[in-house]
Amino acid sequence: MTEKTSSPTKMTSRRQAVGVMGTTVAASMVGAKIPALGAPAPMPLREPLPPPALVPRADLVNVLEYEAQARLVLGPAKVAPILGSDRTVTDRITLRPRMNIPTRDLDLTSTLFGDQHLTPIIVGPIADQKRFHPDGEVAMARGASAAKAAMVVSSDTSVPLARIAEAATTPLWLQVYAKSPKVKDVLAEASAAKAKAVIVTVNAGTSASGPATRARIDWAAIDAVVKGTSLPVIVKGITHPQDAKEAVARGAKGVVVSNYRGGNATALTGTLLLVAPVVGAVGDQIPVLVDGSFRRGTDILKALGFGAKGVLIGRPVMWGLAAYGADGVQGVVEMLQTELARYMCMCGRPSLAAVDPGLVRVHAPLPMVRNNHG
């Protein structure tokens, strides 16, 4: 919309008129010349803002703050593969505290596959870690070792396994996919690197009924791994009690309850609720471990309450690696270890043996859980 000036052939917009008025007032105050209509005064140049600085690692107070630091270092595109978490079910599970129970001699040690671990917290497998830090899996091994935690190395590592083994002072497990064409090579590398166990990740099948369909496990591929190594074989990707029983029958020495499928961390939810049925089926024969969206010591304690003997931590240690290298990995693991110890004390559980199902309470209403039970 425009207004006519004293000249019938010249039009001035409201925005120009207001701009000239403001310039006139400002100029009268400082004695400056008024610029001609249509030639606005140049804006002063501003220095670009510096990139946000990382918070000193010692100032972080919980694991989720490491995620924010990883975002700063990597940027939106690079950080995307290690983001994502569905805590809908986890947050509906609470702990029952106990009072007046001595916890001075707190003991978090756990024995798994012949090795004693400081705590039941294991650094889980993440492929190609140089995507997130120049030192990749070597820095991860150093950080895990500094925190006295075992580490699972992905068969899709960005660093030769021998170099990772040189950097590690705690047990290494090696992960391989059941249908991978390089299974034999991976098993040979595991033996040469003196790995303590092999984790076989099973792939989910798909069908017309969608992702909720129970995974179709290639037991022949698992048989080949069991026969191809003298190391304990752990089957990862179990969600159904019957599949856990089958794994035991085929020689598996452990299972990992995991419903992570096809690179989508939020496709399926409710991992914690899958632990107890699997433990009920095989827990007196082999250790049951679990992974998926563990971000706090309370999350880990809930898993132990349902009967898990260990928890694999993946994305949080990657945040630590991306932001602070080996020190960040150590910081994340030690923070979780400390939180686990604190809440075991608050709940009157002085040892892992004292952790039982009475510790956890599931609150309704729970959302529908798509759990591959068929």
Secondary structure, 3 states (H helix, E strand, C coil): CEEECCCCCCEEEHHHHHHHHHHHHHHHHHCCCCCCCCCCCCCCCCCCCCCCCCCCHHHCCCHHHHHHHHHHHHHHHHHHHHCCCCCCCHHHEEECCCCCCCCCCCECCEEECCEEECCCEEECCCCCHHHCCCCHHHHHHHHHHHCCCCEEEECCCCCCHHHHHHHCCCCEEEEEECCCCCHHHHHHHHHHCCCCEEEEECCCCCCCCCCCCCCCCCHHHHHHHHHHCCCCEEEEEECCHHHHHHHHHCCCCEEEECCCECCECCCCCCCHHHHHHHHHHHCCCCCEEEECCCCCHHHHHHHHHCCCCEEEECHHHHHHHHHHCHHHHHHHHHHHHHHHHHHHHHCCCCEHHHCCHHHEEECCCCCCCCCCCC
